[in-house]
Amino acid sequence: MKFQIECNLGKISKICLICEQNFQADEARLIVCNDQGKGYGDICHQCIAKGGDWVQFQVKKFSHQLLT
């Protein structure tokens, strides 16, 4: 799994990959991708604010769900 940061030109509604809450993506988006660059989803600002270690742990849990 990789993280991709993209610039966002307009406010768009997304669902957080971790907490599954709706949020408005502002100027930048944090997207979780596979090794080939296919996006799985965005991470909201509230989850990002919990810190890199916490986000990494949550994404690892998500990746294990994909494999089962």
C-alpha positions in Angstrom: 0.0 0.0 0.0 1.1 3.5 -0.8 -0.1 7.0 -0.1 -0.7 9.5 -2.8 -1.3 13.2 -2.3 -3.2 15.1 -4.9 -4.2 18.7 -5.4 -7.9 19.3 -5.4 -9.4 22.2 -7.4 -12.9 22.1 -5.9 -14.7 20.9 -2.8 -15.8 17.3 -3.4 -17.6 14.9 -1.1 -15.7 11.7 -0.2 -16.1 8.8 2.2 -13.1 8.1 4.5 -11.6 4.7 3.9 -10.9 4.4 7.7 -13.8 5.8 9.6 -16.4 5.7 6.7 -17.6 9.2 7.4 -18.5 11.7 4.7 -16.1 14.6 4.4 -15.3 17.5 2.1 -11.9 17.2 0.4 -10.2 20.6 0.5 -7.1 21.7 -1.3 -5.3 18.4 -1.0 -6.4 14.7 -0.8 -4.6 11.8 0.8 -5.4 8.7 -1.2 -4.5 5.1 -0.3 -3.3 3.2 -3.4 -2.0 -0.3 -4.2 1.6 -0.7 -5.6 0.3 -0.3 -9.1 -1.3 3.1 -8.3 -4.9 2.0 -8.2 -6.7 4.1 -5.6 -8.7 2.4 -2.8 -10.0 5.6 -1.2 -9.4 8.9 0.6 -8.5 9.5 4.3 -10.4 12.3 6.0 -8.6 15.1 7.9 -9.8 13.9 11.3 -8.2 10.5 10.7 -5.0 12.1 9.4 -4.9 14.3 12.5 -4.5 11.1 14.7 -1.0 10.7 13.4 1.0 8.7 10.9 1.4 5.6 13.1 -2.3 5.4 13.7 -3.2 5.8 10.0 -0.6 3.2 9.0 -2.1 0.7 11.5 -5.6 1.3 10.2 -4.5 1.0 6.6 -2.7 -2.3 7.4 -6.0 -3.6 8.9 -7.7 -2.5 5.7 -5.2 -4.3 3.5 -5.6 -7.5 5.5 -9.4 -7.3 4.8 -8.7 -7.1 1.1 -6.7 -10.3 1.1 -9.3 -12.4 3.0 
